[in-house]
Amino acid sequence: MNGLGIFTGLDLRNQTLDFMSANFGKTGAYYYWISRAVDERPVRANRIRKSVGAENTGRVVLRHHEWNHAAAGRAKRRSRAPATK
């Protein structure tokens, strides 16, 4: 793709379907449509899960309003702190 001047998704989206098909064959049409956020493949909701993600953000679980209150306090303290170079 770089040899054709295509470096980003925007470069890809600026190409015509004819250009993409001529240079990439059948895959060119896929690239053309996927760069425009068009994907007609059916959703397969019943597939076997390949991985499970989990996030541990700390020992204490804060409710949303508690987190906002704590973040607001930190921001207020930082705004009062003397500027450093």
C-alpha positions as CSV (number, residue, x, y, z in Angstrom):
1,M,0.0,0.0,0.0
2,N,2.8,2.4,0.8
3,G,4.1,2.1,-2.7
4,L,0.7,3.3,-3.9
5,G,0.7,6.3,-1.6
6,I,-1.6,4.8,1.0
7,F,-0.3,5.3,4.5
8,T,-3.4,6.0,6.6
9,G,-7.1,5.0,6.8
10,L,-7.9,8.4,5.3
11,D,-5.7,7.6,2.3
12,L,-7.4,4.3,1.9
13,R,-10.9,6.0,2.0
14,N,-9.9,8.5,-0.6
15,Q,-9.4,5.8,-3.2
16,T,-12.1,4.6,-5.7
17,L,-13.5,1.1,-5.7
18,D,-12.1,0.6,-9.2
19,F,-8.6,1.6,-8.1
20,M,-8.8,-0.7,-5.1
21,S,-10.0,-3.6,-7.1
22,A,-7.4,-3.1,-9.8
23,N,-4.6,-3.1,-7.3
24,F,-5.8,-5.5,-4.7
25,G,-8.2,-7.8,-6.5
26,K,-11.1,-9.2,-4.4
27,T,-9.5,-7.9,-1.2
28,G,-9.6,-4.4,-2.6
29,A,-13.4,-4.2,-2.4
30,Y,-13.2,-5.3,1.3
31,Y,-10.6,-2.6,2.0
32,Y,-12.8,0.0,0.2
33,W,-15.9,-0.8,2.2
34,I,-14.2,-1.3,5.5
35,S,-12.5,2.1,5.3
36,R,-16.0,3.5,5.1
37,A,-17.2,1.6,8.1
38,V,-19.4,-0.7,6.0
39,D,-19.2,-4.3,7.1
40,E,-22.1,-6.6,5.9
41,R,-20.7,-9.7,7.5
42,P,-23.3,-11.3,9.8
43,V,-22.8,-11.0,13.6
44,R,-22.0,-14.4,15.1
45,A,-23.1,-14.0,18.7
46,N,-22.9,-17.6,19.7
47,R,-19.2,-18.1,19.0
48,I,-16.9,-19.7,21.6
49,R,-15.2,-17.0,23.6
50,K,-11.4,-16.9,22.9
51,S,-10.5,-14.7,25.9
52,V,-12.0,-12.9,28.9
53,G,-10.8,-9.5,30.0
54,A,-10.8,-8.3,33.5
55,E,-9.5,-5.2,35.1
56,N,-8.4,-4.7,38.7
57,T,-8.2,-1.0,39.4
58,G,-7.2,-1.1,43.1
59,R,-8.0,-2.6,46.4
60,V,-10.9,-0.3,47.2
61,V,-14.0,-0.3,45.0
62,L,-15.5,3.2,44.8
63,R,-18.9,4.0,43.7
64,H,-19.2,6.5,40.9
65,H,-20.1,9.5,43.1
66,E,-17.3,8.7,45.5
67,W,-14.8,8.6,42.7
68,N,-16.0,11.9,41.3
69,H,-15.8,13.5,44.8
70,A,-12.2,12.2,45.3
71,A,-11.1,13.4,41.8
72,A,-12.6,16.9,42.4
73,G,-10.7,17.1,45.7
74,R,-7.4,16.2,43.9
75,A,-8.0,18.8,41.2
76,K,-8.8,21.5,43.7
77,R,-5.6,20.8,45.7
78,R,-3.5,20.8,42.4
79,S,-5.0,24.2,41.5
80,R,-3.8,25.7,44.8
81,A,-0.3,24.3,44.6
82,P,2.4,26.7,43.6
83,A,3.5,26.4,39.9
84,T,6.8,24.5,39.3
85,K,9.1,24.8,36.3
